[in-house]
């Protein structure tokens, strides 16, 4: 392992962050960069992200740096990684990569921090032309280390704290800092209307989907939970991916009329989550979004370990069966331990959180 923790830090470094997706992973990296911003208020910070996730960093490409519309970074650079994967050898992909390279090099970044730990993210960091490339000593894809001049052996358990360890390579030891997410005035008005019409200040948001089936608590149980919360006087919204979201449809159908689906963009989901009394979800983006916004959360975990990537920095409860084993293979069926978590258990934990948040 190599590290620059003992060198005198530059008071105004030009820093590039590479973490292209997905929602939860980007949110997990933000407290480290917020801490960097506090430690180096004069720093110029850019972030490379997949365009789909840009609303986590800015309201629009014209947003001013360090404003409510782009609070964390000075610049946002787009890596069209989804399109690259679909057409890896096309001329369009080559032009996109060269455009990103020119854009990054024009900013003369001195340090690139790869929080993703993949071969692709490490190459993007290298393309920036930064003299110092920082990454984890044990990345997700070990070949990524070939690009790193500074390799940090992380020892913390939670991924948010691991990101702080990596970012500490700039010479200052960092602790996770509170994150500010973009504020879009028009979207905030939309969220206020939703609250007034749907929840009247007693809103609970359910997010039944997850990255893969093994992490998904059954939608029918979310529906029964919504019914019970409705009988307790709470208004339940269901985060729907789109108008045809099958999981959201099951939740609504089995909720006895208690649940209302809401199709929201990322920006709208941010604004809506700010106003919720509680968010209930598995290990998925909306759960980590709620934690970043300091909205109380109830996590329903199965094959992923909440010690490593559970809700962080907000009032929370996590339910996980003692028999669940950490397993990141993308099985389609819900993990056996997850299925042993009952609606009764989730209802009890939810009502305790809600009553304490009254």
Helices and strands as residue ranges (DSSP letters): E 14-18, H 23-39, E 44-49, G 51-56, E 75-78, H 81-86, H 91-106, E 111-114, H 119-127, E 132-136, G 142-147, E 150-152, H 159-167, G 168-170, H 185-194, I 195-199, E 203-207, G 213-215, H 219-231, E 235-240, H 246-253, E 259-263, H 266-274, E 278-281, H 285-292, E 297-301, H 306-309, E 316-320, H 336-339, H 343-356
